Amino acid sequence: MKNYKELKRIAKEVRKEIIKMLVRAGSGHPGGSLSCVEIIVALYFGGILRYDPENPQWEDRDRFVLSKGHAAPCLYAVLALAGFFPREWLKTLRKVGSKLQGHPYNMDTPGVEATTGSLGQGLSIANGMALAAKIDKKSYRVYCLIGDGEIDEGQIWEAAMTAKKYKLDNLCAILDHNGLQIDGKIKEVKDPYPLKEKWESFGWHTIVIDGHNYEQIFNAFKEAEKIKGRPTMIIANTIKGKGVSFMEGQVDWHGKAPTPEQAEIALKELEEND
């Protein structure tokens, strides 16, 4: 496990790679990619996930499902830094023939566990993985990151009931709660509140944290590992566009790439800030 200072350095590199990928591609989703950086960095570099980049299909690995597939740039940057594929691949995001498509594609990208992008489906996929572990008497754990706009989807709540029914205590979901989706504030699009009470009513052990605070992130993951007989939901309060001042909290940056001039400003800001 790397210390917090090293994790912050990695998070900065990930954010820089996200900006560079998107400006090269000329399209993509910066806001939700930037909001979940600390969560995914903690999983891969904080000793939470068991994985082997030399053997991505290792049977006993822990699984991570990025249900909010539009945040693929964040996942790709982390996988590259973790050694799953060459960092040079990041330059090909969204290009024809690239192994790094705009949304995760598990048939072609080392380290990607599930093809996602149609919102609402990832938690069901994670359920299947967690249930398979139970049936096969395997010790691996399954982690699934979903978006707060994504919980508009009915399939999320079907999956929530299924996870409780099968007592999937080897499943930990994380809700990237940045408060914004493509059409505006989640409260105004389809008000999902109260979040904690809602997930608890579906039978999940629920934890609320600051999704940019490593201490709180790690404490939540450790707590989740101790829960028996039911799944865990970590509601991570985050900032859309985190790390780039002109993107933070701005719904306009949900699904558009920065211009070269904007990217230059963003990269300079990221380099200068701790």
PyRosetta script that sets phi, psi and omega in degrees:
from pyrosetta import init, pose_from_sequence

init()
pose = pose_from_sequence("MKNYKELKRIAKEVRKEIIKMLVRAGSGHPGGSLSCVEIIVALYFGGILRYDPENPQWEDRDRFVLSKGHAAPCLYAVLALAGFFPREWLKTLRKVGSKLQGHPYNMDTPGVEATTGSLGQGLSIANGMALAAKIDKKSYRVYCLIGDGEIDEGQIWEAAMTAKKYKLDNLCAILDHNGLQIDGKIKEVKDPYPLKEKWESFGWHTIVIDGHNYEQIFNAFKEAEKIKGRPTMIIANTIKGKGVSFMEGQVDWHGKAPTPEQAEIALKELEEND")
pose.set_psi(1, 130.9)
pose.set_omega(1, 178.4)
pose.set_phi(2, -83.6)
pose.set_psi(2, 153.6)
pose.set_omega(2, -179.9)
pose.set_phi(3, -77.5)
pose.set_psi(3, 169.7)
pose.set_omega(3, -175.1)
pose.set_phi(4, -60.1)
pose.set_psi(4, -37.4)
pose.set_omega(4, 180.0)
pose.set_phi(5, -62.0)
pose.set_psi(5, -42.9)
pose.set_omega(5, 179.7)
pose.set_phi(6, -69.0)
pose.set_psi(6, -37.7)
pose.set_omega(6, 177.9)
pose.set_phi(7, -64.2)
pose.set_psi(7, -38.1)
pose.set_omega(7, 177.3)
pose.set_phi(8, -65.3)
pose.set_psi(8, -36.7)
pose.set_omega(8, 177.7)
pose.set_phi(9, -65.3)
pose.set_psi(9, -42.9)
pose.set_omega(9, 179.1)
pose.set_phi(10, -64.2)
pose.set_psi(10, -42.0)
pose.set_omega(10, 179.2)
pose.set_phi(11, -60.0)
pose.set_psi(11, -39.0)
pose.set_omega(11, 177.6)
pose.set_phi(12, -63.2)
pose.set_psi(12, -43.5)
pose.set_omega(12, 178.0)
pose.set_phi(13, -62.1)
pose.set_psi(13, -40.5)
pose.set_omega(13, 179.1)
pose.set_phi(14, -62.3)
pose.set_psi(14, -46.4)
pose.set_omega(14, -179.7)
pose.set_phi(15, -62.1)
pose.set_psi(15, -39.9)
pose.set_omega(15, 178.0)
pose.set_phi(16, -63.8)
pose.set_psi(16, -41.6)
pose.set_omega(16, 179.5)
pose.set_phi(17, -65.3)
pose.set_psi(17, -37.2)
pose.set_omega(17, 177.7)
pose.set_phi(18, -59.0)
pose.set_psi(18, -47.9)
pose.set_omega(18, -179.4)
pose.set_phi(19, -62.6)
pose.set_psi(19, -45.0)
pose.set_omega(19, -178.3)
pose.set_phi(20, -65.5)
pose.set_psi(20, -40.0)
pose.set_omega(20, 178.1)
pose.set_phi(21, -60.9)
pose.set_psi(21, -46.4)
pose.set_omega(21, -173.8)
pose.set_phi(22, -71.2)
pose.set_psi(22, -37.2)
pose.set_omega(22, 179.8)
pose.set_phi(23, -69.9)
pose.set_psi(23, -34.1)
pose.set_omega(23, 176.2)
pose.set_phi(24, -66.5)
pose.set_psi(24, -43.7)
pose.set_omega(24, -177.0)
pose.set_phi(25, -71.5)
pose.set_psi(25, -30.9)
pose.set_omega(25, -177.4)
pose.set_phi(26, 77.2)
pose.set_psi(26, 10.5)
pose.set_omega(26, 178.0)
pose.set_phi(27, -161.6)
pose.set_psi(27, 167.5)
pose.set_omega(27, 179.3)
pose.set_phi(28, 133.2)
pose.set_psi(28, -168.4)
pose.set_omega(28, -170.2)
pose.set_phi(29, -129.3)
pose.set_psi(29, 90.2)
pose.set_omega(29, -179.3)
pose.set_phi(30, -73.2)
pose.set_psi(30, -41.3)
pose.set_omega(30, -172.1)
pose.set_phi(31, -56.2)
pose.set_psi(31, -55.0)
pose.set_omega(31, -178.1)
pose.set_phi(32, -77.3)
pose.set_psi(32, -17.7)
pose.set_omega(32, 173.5)
pose.set_phi(33, -74.0)
pose.set_psi(33, -41.0)
pose.set_omega(33, -178.7)
pose.set_phi(34, -73.2)
pose.set_psi(34, -27.9)
pose.set_omega(34, -175.5)
pose.set_phi(35, -73.2)
pose.set_psi(35, -24.0)
pose.set_omega(35, -174.4)
pose.set_phi(36, -105.3)
pose.set_psi(36, 12.0)
pose.set_omega(36, -174.5)
pose.set_phi(37, -58.1)
pose.set_psi(37, -52.0)
pose.set_omega(37, -175.9)
pose.set_phi(38, -60.9)
pose.set_psi(38, -36.4)
pose.set_omega(38, -179.0)
pose.set_phi(39, -63.5)
pose.set_psi(39, -49.2)
pose.set_omega(39, -177.0)
pose.set_phi(40, -72.6)
pose.set_psi(40, -36.6)
pose.set_omega(40, 175.5)
pose.set_phi(41, -61.5)
pose.set_psi(41, -43.0)
pose.set_omega(41, 179.0)
pose.set_phi(42, -61.0)
pose.set_psi(42, -41.5)
pose.set_omega(42, -179.8)
pose.set_phi(43, -61.8)
pose.set_psi(43, -46.7)
pose.set_omega(43, -172.4)
pose.set_phi(44, -88.1)
pose.set_psi(44, -28.0)
pose.set_omega(44, -176.0)
pose.set_phi(45, -116.3)
pose.set_psi(45, -0.4)
pose.set_omega(45, -177.4)
pose.set_phi(46, -104.7)
pose.set_psi(46, 11.5)
pose.set_omega(46, 178.3)
pose.set_phi(47, 78.5)
pose.set_psi(47, 16.0)
pose.set_omega(47, 179.0)
pose.set_phi(48, -83.9)
pose.set_psi(48, -54.9)
pose.set_omega(48, -179.3)
pose.set_phi(49, -81.8)
pose.set_psi(49, 137.7)
pose.set_omega(49, 168.2)
pose.set_phi(50, -93.8)
pose.set_psi(50, 120.5)
pose.set_omega(50, -179.9)
pose.set_phi(51, -155.1)
pose.set_psi(51, 164.1)
pose.set_omega(51, 178.0)
pose.set_phi(52, -136.9)
pose.set_psi(52, 104.4)
pose.set_omega(52, -178.0)
pose.set_phi(53, -61.8)
pose.set_psi(53, -21.6)
pose.set_omega(53, 176.9)
pose.set_phi(54, -78.1)
pose.set_psi(54, -18.5)
pose.set_omega(54, -179.5)
pose.set_phi(55, -139.0)
pose.set_psi(55, 73.7)
pose.set_omega(55, -174.1)
pose.set_phi(56, -58.5)
pose.set_psi(56, -24.1)
pose.set_omega(56, -178.8)
pose.set_phi(57, -98.2)
pose.set_psi(57, 17.3)
pose.set_omega(57, 176.5)
pose.set_phi(58, -48.4)
pose.set_psi(58, 125.1)
pose.set_omega(58, -170.3)
pose.set_phi(59, -61.0)
pose.set_psi(59, -33.9)
pose.set_omega(59, -174.7)
pose.set_phi(60, -96.8)
pose.set_psi(60, 12.9)
pose.set_omega(60, 179.5)
pose.set_phi(61, -68.0)
pose.set_psi(61, 153.8)
pose.set_omega(61, 167.2)
pose.set_phi(62, -75.0)
pose.set_psi(62, 153.6)
pose.set_omega(62, -178.4)
pose.set_phi(63, -110.7)
pose.set_psi(63, 140.0)
pose.set_omega(63, 172.7)
pose.set_phi(64, -124.4)
pose.set_psi(64, 123.3)
pose.set_omega(64, 179.0)
pose.set_phi(65, -110.3)
pose.set_psi(65, 120.0)
pose.set_omega(65, 175.4)
pose.set_phi(66, -90.7)
pose.set_psi(66, 90.8)
pose.set_omega(66, -177.7)
pose.set_phi(67, -67.6)
pose.set_psi(67, -39.3)
pose.set_omega(67, 175.8)
pose.set_phi(68, -80.2)
pose.set_psi(68, 77.8)
pose.set_omega(68, -168.6)
pose.set_phi(69, -63.3)
pose.set_psi(69, -19.9)
pose.set_omega(69, 178.8)
pose.set_phi(70, -67.0)
pose.set_psi(70, -13.4)
pose.set_omega(70, 175.8)
pose.set_phi(71, -87.1)
pose.set_psi(71, 20.6)
pose.set_omega(71, -179.5)
pose.set_phi(72, -52.6)
pose.set_psi(72, -36.7)
pose.set_omega(72, 179.6)
pose.set_phi(73, -55.6)
pose.set_psi(73, -36.9)
pose.set_omega(73, 177.7)
pose.set_phi(74, -65.9)
pose.set_psi(74, -47.3)
pose.set_omega(74, 179.4)
pose.set_phi(75, -61.5)
pose.set_psi(75, -44.2)
pose.set_omega(75, -179.2)
pose.set_phi(76, -61.3)
pose.set_psi(76, -43.6)
pose.set_omega(76, 179.7)
pose.set_phi(77, -61.5)
pose.set_psi(77, -42.5)
pose.set_omega(77, 179.1)
pose.set_phi(78, -65.7)
pose.set_psi(78, -44.8)
pose.set_omega(78, -179.8)
pose.set_phi(79, -62.3)
pose.set_psi(79, -38.9)
pose.set_omega(79, 178.1)
pose.set_phi(80, -64.5)
pose.set_psi(80, -45.6)
pose.set_omega(80, -180.0)
pose.set_phi(81, -67.0)
pose.set_psi(81, -26.6)
pose.set_omega(81, 178.7)
pose.set_phi(82, -83.6)
pose.set_psi(82, -6.2)
pose.set_omega(82, 174.3)
pose.set_phi(83, 96.1)
pose.set_psi(83, 13.2)
pose.set_omega(83, 179.9)
pose.set_phi(84, -73.1)
pose.set_psi(84, -29.9)
pose.set_omega(84, 177.5)
pose.set_phi(85, -158.3)
pose.set_psi(85, 163.6)
pose.set_omega(85, -176.8)
pose.set_phi(86, -61.9)
pose.set_psi(86, 142.2)
pose.set_omega(86, 179.4)
pose.set_phi(87, -61.2)
pose.set_psi(87, -25.8)
pose.set_omega(87, 178.8)
pose.set_phi(88, -59.1)
pose.set_psi(88, -27.9)
pose.set_omega(88, -179.6)
pose.set_phi(89, -59.6)
pose.set_psi(89, -28.2)
pose.set_omega(89, -176.5)
pose.set_phi(90, -60.4)
pose.set_psi(90, -23.4)
pose.set_omega(90, 179.7)
pose.set_phi(91, -72.0)
pose.set_psi(91, -10.5)
pose.set_omega(91, -175.0)
pose.set_phi(92, -103.0)
pose.set_psi(92, 7.7)
pose.set_omega(92, -177.2)
pose.set_phi(93, -48.4)
pose.set_psi(93, 129.6)
pose.set_omega(93, 174.5)
pose.set_phi(94, 66.9)
pose.set_psi(94, 12.0)
pose.set_omega(94, 176.4)
pose.set_phi(95, -86.2)
pose.set_psi(95, 152.0)
pose.set_omega(95, 177.3)
pose.set_phi(96, -61.4)
pose.set_psi(96, 127.9)
pose.set_omega(96, 180.0)
pose.set_phi(97, 85.7)
pose.set_psi(97, -4.0)
pose.set_omega(97, 180.0)
pose.set_phi(98, -71.3)
pose.set_psi(98, 150.7)
pose.set_omega(98, 173.1)
pose.set_phi(99, -81.9)
pose.set_psi(99, -4.6)
pose.set_omega(99, 179.6)
pose.set_phi(100, -116.3)
pose.set_psi(100, 87.5)
pose.set_omega(100, 179.9)
pose.set_phi(101, -80.5)
pose.set_psi(101, 174.8)
pose.set_omega(101, -176.2)
pose.set_phi(102, -64.4)
pose.set_psi(102, -23.7)
pose.set_omega(102, 174.0)
pose.set_phi(103, -131.1)
pose.set_psi(103, 152.1)
pose.set_omega(103, -173.6)
pose.set_phi(104, -60.0)
pose.set_psi(104, 138.2)
pose.set_omega(104, -179.9)
pose.set_phi(105, -132.5)
pose.set_psi(105, 105.9)
pose.set_omega(105, -169.7)
pose.set_phi(106, -75.4)
pose.set_psi(106, -10.8)
pose.set_omega(106, 179.6)
pose.set_phi(107, -79.5)
pose.set_psi(107, -12.0)
pose.set_omega(107, -171.6)
pose.set_phi(108, -133.5)
pose.set_psi(108, -6.4)
pose.set_omega(108, -173.5)
pose.set_phi(109, -122.8)
pose.set_psi(109, 112.2)
pose.set_omega(109, 179.6)
pose.set_phi(110, -55.8)
pose.set_psi(110, 132.6)
pose.set_omega(110, 177.9)
pose.set_phi(111, 93.8)
pose.set_psi(111, -16.8)
pose.set_omega(111, 178.1)
pose.set_phi(112, -83.7)
pose.set_psi(112, 120.5)
pose.set_omega(112, -174.8)
pose.set_phi(113, -85.4)
pose.set_psi(113, -26.7)
pose.set_omega(113, -174.0)
pose.set_phi(114, -149.5)
pose.set_psi(114, 141.7)
pose.set_omega(114, 172.8)
pose.set_phi(115, -77.9)
pose.set_psi(115, 119.1)
pose.set_omega(115, -176.6)
pose.set_phi(116, -134.3)
pose.set_psi(116, 171.1)
pose.set_omega(116, -178.2)
pose.set_phi(117, 145.1)
pose.set_psi(117, -37.2)
pose.set_omega(117, 169.6)
pose.set_phi(118, -76.6)
pose.set_psi(118, 104.0)
pose.set_omega(118, -167.9)
pose.set_phi(119, -62.1)
pose.set_psi(119, 143.9)
pose.set_omega(119, 177.7)
pose.set_phi(120, 102.3)
pose.set_psi(120, -13.6)
pose.set_omega(120, -172.7)
pose.set_phi(121, -90.7)
pose.set_psi(121, -23.5)
pose.set_omega(121, -172.2)
pose.set_phi(122, -62.3)
pose.set_psi(122, -36.0)
pose.set_omega(122, -178.4)
pose.set_phi(123, -68.4)
pose.set_psi(123, -34.4)
pose.set_omega(123, 176.0)
pose.set_phi(124, -65.5)
pose.set_psi(124, -40.9)
pose.set_omega(124, 177.2)
pose.set_phi(125, -61.7)
pose.set_psi(125, -44.9)
pose.set_omega(125, 179.1)
pose.set_phi(126, -62.4)
pose.set_psi(126, -38.5)
pose.set_omega(126, 175.1)
pose.set_phi(127, -56.1)
pose.set_psi(127, -46.7)
pose.set_omega(127, -179.2)
pose.set_phi(128, -60.6)
pose.set_psi(128, -40.9)
pose.set_omega(128, 178.2)
pose.set_phi(129, -64.5)
pose.set_psi(129, -44.7)
pose.set_omega(129, -179.0)
pose.set_phi(130, -66.3)
pose.set_psi(130, -39.5)
pose.set_omega(130, 178.2)
pose.set_phi(131, -66.9)
pose.set_psi(131, -38.4)
pose.set_omega(131, 177.0)
pose.set_phi(132, -60.6)
pose.set_psi(132, -40.2)
pose.set_omega(132, 177.9)
pose.set_phi(133, -61.3)
pose.set_psi(133, -41.2)
pose.set_omega(133, 178.7)
pose.set_phi(134, -63.3)
pose.set_psi(134, -47.2)
pose.set_omega(134, -177.5)
pose.set_phi(135, -63.5)
pose.set_psi(135, -41.4)
pose.set_omega(135, -177.7)
pose.set_phi(136, -85.9)
pose.set_psi(136, 1.3)
pose.set_omega(136, -179.6)
pose.set_phi(137, 56.6)
pose.set_psi(137, 46.1)
pose.set_omega(137, 177.0)
pose.set_phi(138, -100.9)
pose.set_psi(138, 153.2)
pose.set_omega(138, -175.6)
pose.set_phi(139, -96.1)
pose.set_psi(139, -0.4)
pose.set_omega(139, -176.4)
pose.set_phi(140, -68.7)
pose.set_psi(140, 152.4)
pose.set_omega(140, 178.6)
pose.set_phi(141, -108.2)
pose.set_psi(141, 158.4)
pose.set_omega(141, -178.6)
pose.set_phi(142, -122.8)
pose.set_psi(142, 131.1)
pose.set_omega(142, 178.1)
pose.set_phi(143, -119.4)
pose.set_psi(143, 140.0)
pose.set_omega(143, -176.9)
pose.set_phi(144, -138.2)
pose.set_psi(144, 123.2)
pose.set_omega(144, 178.5)
pose.set_phi(145, -100.6)
pose.set_psi(145, 121.5)
pose.set_omega(145, 178.5)
pose.set_phi(146, -118.8)
pose.set_psi(146, 158.4)
pose.set_omega(146, 179.0)
pose.set_phi(147, -94.6)
pose.set_psi(147, 156.9)
pose.set_omega(147, -179.2)
pose.set_phi(148, -74.8)
pose.set_psi(148, -28.3)
pose.set_omega(148, 171.5)
pose.set_phi(149, -70.6)
pose.set_psi(149, -28.7)
pose.set_omega(149, -178.9)
pose.set_phi(150, -65.5)
pose.set_psi(150, -25.9)
pose.set_omega(150, -178.0)
pose.set_phi(151, -74.6)
pose.set_psi(151, 3.0)
pose.set_omega(151, 166.5)
pose.set_phi(152, -65.4)
pose.set_psi(152, -23.9)
pose.set_omega(152, -174.3)
pose.set_phi(153, -76.5)
pose.set_psi(153, 131.2)
pose.set_omega(153, -179.7)
pose.set_phi(154, -62.6)
pose.set_psi(154, -29.2)
pose.set_omega(154, -178.2)
pose.set_phi(155, -63.4)
pose.set_psi(155, -29.2)
pose.set_omega(155, 176.9)
pose.set_phi(156, -58.3)
pose.set_psi(156, -43.7)
pose.set_omega(156, -175.2)
pose.set_phi(157, -77.8)
pose.set_psi(157, -29.6)
pose.set_omega(157, 170.2)
pose.set_phi(158, -62.4)
pose.set_psi(158, -43.6)
pose.set_omega(158, 179.4)
pose.set_phi(159, -65.7)
pose.set_psi(159, -36.9)
pose.set_omega(159, 178.8)
pose.set_phi(160, -61.2)
pose.set_psi(160, -42.5)
pose.set_omega(160, 178.8)
pose.set_phi(161, -68.2)
pose.set_psi(161, -38.1)
pose.set_omega(161, 180.0)
pose.set_phi(162, -64.0)
pose.set_psi(162, -43.8)
pose.set_omega(162, -179.5)
pose.set_phi(163, -61.2)
pose.set_psi(163, -39.1)
pose.set_omega(163, 177.4)
pose.set_phi(164, -68.5)
pose.set_psi(164, -44.0)
pose.set_omega(164, -178.2)
pose.set_phi(165, -56.2)
pose.set_psi(165, -42.4)
pose.set_omega(165, -176.8)
pose.set_phi(166, -94.1)
pose.set_psi(166, 10.6)
pose.set_omega(166, 174.3)
pose.set_phi(167, 51.9)
pose.set_psi(167, 51.3)
pose.set_omega(167, -174.9)
pose.set_phi(168, -80.6)
pose.set_psi(168, 74.0)
pose.set_omega(168, 179.8)
pose.set_phi(169, -76.0)
pose.set_psi(169, -3.8)
pose.set_omega(169, 173.2)
pose.set_phi(170, -93.6)
pose.set_psi(170, 9.8)
pose.set_omega(170, 178.4)
pose.set_phi(171, -112.0)
pose.set_psi(171, 129.9)
pose.set_omega(171, 175.2)
pose.set_phi(172, -128.8)
pose.set_psi(172, 117.0)
pose.set_omega(172, 176.0)
pose.set_phi(173, -100.0)
pose.set_psi(173, 149.0)
pose.set_omega(173, 177.3)
pose.set_phi(174, -124.4)
pose.set_psi(174, 127.4)
pose.set_omega(174, 178.0)
pose.set_phi(175, -99.3)
pose.set_psi(175, 115.1)
pose.set_omega(175, 177.1)
pose.set_phi(176, -79.1)
pose.set_psi(176, 93.8)
pose.set_omega(176, -173.1)
pose.set_phi(177, -95.2)
pose.set_psi(177, 82.4)
pose.set_omega(177, 177.0)
pose.set_phi(178, -100.0)
pose.set_psi(178, -1.8)
pose.set_omega(178, 171.2)
pose.set_phi(179, 81.6)
pose.set_psi(179, -1.3)
pose.set_omega(179, -176.1)
pose.set_phi(180, -130.3)
pose.set_psi(180, 145.6)
pose.set_omega(180, 172.1)
pose.set_phi(181, -134.5)
pose.set_psi(181, -179.1)
pose.set_omega(181, -169.9)
pose.set_phi(182, -57.2)
pose.set_psi(182, -31.6)
pose.set_omega(182, -176.0)
pose.set_phi(183, -94.6)
pose.set_psi(183, -1.4)
pose.set_omega(183, 179.2)
pose.set_phi(184, 138.0)
pose.set_psi(184, -152.7)
pose.set_omega(184, 179.9)
pose.set_phi(185, -71.7)
pose.set_psi(185, 137.3)
pose.set_omega(185, -177.6)
pose.set_phi(186, -61.7)
pose.set_psi(186, -30.3)
pose.set_omega(186, -179.9)
pose.set_phi(187, -65.7)
pose.set_psi(187, -30.4)
pose.set_omega(187, -178.0)
pose.set_phi(188, -90.2)
pose.set_psi(188, -26.7)
pose.set_omega(188, -179.2)
pose.set_phi(189, -76.5)
pose.set_psi(189, -54.1)
pose.set_omega(189, 177.9)
pose.set_phi(190, -159.9)
pose.set_psi(190, 88.9)
pose.set_omega(190, -170.2)
pose.set_phi(191, -51.9)
pose.set_psi(191, 113.0)
pose.set_omega(191, -178.0)
pose.set_phi(192, -97.1)
pose.set_psi(192, 2.1)
pose.set_omega(192, -173.6)
pose.set_phi(193, -79.5)
pose.set_psi(193, 153.5)
pose.set_omega(193, 2.1)
pose.set_phi(194, -83.3)
pose.set_psi(194, 133.5)
pose.set_omega(194, -173.9)
pose.set_phi(195, -71.4)
pose.set_psi(195, -50.8)
pose.set_omega(195, -175.6)
pose.set_phi(196, -61.4)
pose.set_psi(196, -48.6)
pose.set_omega(196, -178.3)
pose.set_phi(197, -63.9)
pose.set_psi(197, -34.5)
pose.set_omega(197, -179.2)
pose.set_phi(198, -66.9)
pose.set_psi(198, -47.7)
pose.set_omega(198, 179.6)
pose.set_phi(199, -66.0)
pose.set_psi(199, -36.9)
pose.set_omega(199, 176.6)
pose.set_phi(200, -63.6)
pose.set_psi(200, -36.8)
pose.set_omega(200, -179.9)
pose.set_phi(201, -67.8)
pose.set_psi(201, -21.5)
pose.set_omega(201, 175.6)
pose.set_phi(202, -88.7)
pose.set_psi(202, 5.4)
pose.set_omega(202, 173.7)
pose.set_phi(203, 90.8)
pose.set_psi(203, 13.1)
pose.set_omega(203, -179.7)
pose.set_phi(204, -93.3)
pose.set_psi(204, 141.6)
pose.set_omega(204, 167.1)
pose.set_phi(205, -71.3)
pose.set_psi(205, 126.8)
pose.set_omega(205, -170.4)
pose.set_phi(206, -124.6)
pose.set_psi(206, 133.8)
pose.set_omega(206, -178.7)
pose.set_phi(207, -127.0)
pose.set_psi(207, 137.2)
pose.set_omega(207, 177.6)
pose.set_phi(208, -113.3)
pose.set_psi(208, 129.2)
pose.set_omega(208, -177.0)
pose.set_phi(209, -139.4)
pose.set_psi(209, 169.9)
pose.set_omega(209, 166.5)
pose.set_phi(210, -83.7)
pose.set_psi(210, 113.5)
pose.set_omega(210, -175.0)
pose.set_phi(211, -73.2)
pose.set_psi(211, 2.4)
pose.set_omega(211, 175.4)
pose.set_phi(212, -112.9)
pose.set_psi(212, 3.9)
pose.set_omega(212, -177.3)
pose.set_phi(213, -105.5)
pose.set_psi(213, 111.8)
pose.set_omega(213, -174.3)
pose.set_phi(214, -62.4)
pose.set_psi(214, -38.4)
pose.set_omega(214, -179.9)
pose.set_phi(215, -60.3)
pose.set_psi(215, -46.0)
pose.set_omega(215, 179.4)
pose.set_phi(216, -67.4)
pose.set_psi(216, -37.7)
pose.set_omega(216, 178.5)
pose.set_phi(217, -61.5)
pose.set_psi(217, -48.6)
pose.set_omega(217, -177.9)
pose.set_phi(218, -67.5)
pose.set_psi(218, -38.9)
pose.set_omega(218, 177.9)
pose.set_phi(219, -61.7)
pose.set_psi(219, -38.4)
pose.set_omega(219, 179.9)
pose.set_phi(220, -67.0)
pose.set_psi(220, -43.8)
pose.set_omega(220, 178.9)
pose.set_phi(221, -63.8)
pose.set_psi(221, -39.1)
pose.set_omega(221, 178.3)
pose.set_phi(222, -65.5)
pose.set_psi(222, -40.4)
pose.set_omega(222, 177.9)
pose.set_phi(223, -63.2)
pose.set_psi(223, -41.4)
pose.set_omega(223, -179.4)
pose.set_phi(224, -60.3)
pose.set_psi(224, -37.0)
pose.set_omega(224, -178.6)
pose.set_phi(225, -65.6)
pose.set_psi(225, -22.4)
pose.set_omega(225, -177.1)
pose.set_phi(226, -90.7)
pose.set_psi(226, -12.6)
pose.set_omega(226, -176.5)
pose.set_phi(227, -75.8)
pose.set_psi(227, 131.8)
pose.set_omega(227, -180.0)
pose.set_phi(228, -117.6)
pose.set_psi(228, 140.6)
pose.set_omega(228, 172.4)
pose.set_phi(229, 87.1)
pose.set_psi(229, -1.7)
pose.set_omega(229, 178.0)
pose.set_phi(230, -160.5)
pose.set_psi(230, 156.8)
pose.set_omega(230, 179.8)
pose.set_phi(231, -76.3)
pose.set_psi(231, 166.2)
pose.set_omega(231, 178.7)
pose.set_phi(232, -118.6)
pose.set_psi(232, 136.6)
pose.set_omega(232, 172.2)
pose.set_phi(233, -113.6)
pose.set_psi(233, 124.1)
pose.set_omega(233, 173.4)
pose.set_phi(234, -103.0)
pose.set_psi(234, 112.8)
pose.set_omega(234, 176.0)
pose.set_phi(235, -87.8)
pose.set_psi(235, 107.3)
pose.set_omega(235, -176.1)
pose.set_phi(236, -100.7)
pose.set_psi(236, 109.7)
pose.set_omega(236, 177.7)
pose.set_phi(237, -74.5)
pose.set_psi(237, 119.0)
pose.set_omega(237, -174.8)
pose.set_phi(238, -131.1)
pose.set_psi(238, 176.1)
pose.set_omega(238, 177.9)
pose.set_phi(239, -117.5)
pose.set_psi(239, 122.0)
pose.set_omega(239, 177.4)
pose.set_phi(240, -62.7)
pose.set_psi(240, 132.3)
pose.set_omega(240, -179.2)
pose.set_phi(241, 76.9)
pose.set_psi(241, 18.2)
pose.set_omega(241, -174.8)
pose.set_phi(242, -49.9)
pose.set_psi(242, 130.5)
pose.set_omega(242, 174.7)
pose.set_phi(243, 103.2)
pose.set_psi(243, -17.2)
pose.set_omega(243, 178.3)
pose.set_phi(244, -121.5)
pose.set_psi(244, 110.8)
pose.set_omega(244, -167.3)
pose.set_phi(245, -56.4)
pose.set_psi(245, -41.2)
pose.set_omega(245, -175.8)
pose.set_phi(246, -79.5)
pose.set_psi(246, -6.4)
pose.set_omega(246, 175.6)
pose.set_phi(247, -101.1)
pose.set_psi(247, -21.3)
pose.set_omega(247, -172.8)
pose.set_phi(248, -62.4)
pose.set_psi(248, 125.4)
pose.set_omega(248, 175.8)
pose.set_phi(249, 69.0)
pose.set_psi(249, 17.3)
pose.set_omega(249, -176.9)
pose.set_phi(250, -110.6)
pose.set_psi(250, 115.9)
pose.set_omega(250, -177.1)
pose.set_phi(251, -64.5)
pose.set_psi(251, -24.9)
pose.set_omega(251, 179.8)
pose.set_phi(252, -59.8)
pose.set_psi(252, -22.2)
pose.set_omega(252, -178.1)
pose.set_phi(253, -95.0)
pose.set_psi(253, 17.7)
pose.set_omega(253, 175.7)
pose.set_phi(254, -64.2)
pose.set_psi(254, -47.1)
pose.set_omega(254, -170.4)
pose.set_phi(255, -140.1)
pose.set_psi(255, 42.1)
pose.set_omega(255, 173.8)
pose.set_phi(256, -138.8)
pose.set_psi(256, 144.9)
pose.set_omega(256, -179.0)
pose.set_phi(257, -82.9)
pose.set_psi(257, 151.0)
pose.set_omega(257, 174.8)
pose.set_phi(258, -72.0)
pose.set_psi(258, 152.5)
pose.set_omega(258, 171.4)
pose.set_phi(259, -72.5)
pose.set_psi(259, 165.2)
pose.set_omega(259, 176.3)
pose.set_phi(260, -54.9)
pose.set_psi(260, -37.8)
pose.set_omega(260, -179.7)
pose.set_phi(261, -68.4)
pose.set_psi(261, -43.1)
pose.set_omega(261, 178.1)
pose.set_phi(262, -65.9)
pose.set_psi(262, -38.7)
pose.set_omega(262, 178.8)
pose.set_phi(263, -62.5)
pose.set_psi(263, -39.6)
pose.set_omega(263, 178.9)
pose.set_phi(264, -61.8)
pose.set_psi(264, -42.8)
pose.set_omega(264, 178.4)
pose.set_phi(265, -64.9)
pose.set_psi(265, -43.7)
pose.set_omega(265, -178.3)
pose.set_phi(266, -64.1)
pose.set_psi(266, -43.6)
pose.set_omega(266, -178.8)
pose.set_phi(267, -66.6)
pose.set_psi(267, -37.2)
pose.set_omega(267, 177.0)
pose.set_phi(268, -64.8)
pose.set_psi(268, -42.8)
pose.set_omega(268, 179.2)
pose.set_phi(269, -63.4)
pose.set_psi(269, -43.9)
pose.set_omega(269, 179.6)
pose.set_phi(270, -64.3)
pose.set_psi(270, -38.9)
pose.set_omega(270, -179.2)
pose.set_phi(271, -67.0)
pose.set_psi(271, -35.3)
pose.set_omega(271, -174.7)
pose.set_phi(272, -82.8)
pose.set_psi(272, -26.9)
pose.set_omega(272, -176.3)
pose.set_phi(273, -91.2)
pose.set_psi(273, 148.0)
pose.set_omega(273, 175.6)
pose.set_phi(274, -86.9)
pose.dump_pdb("model.pdb")
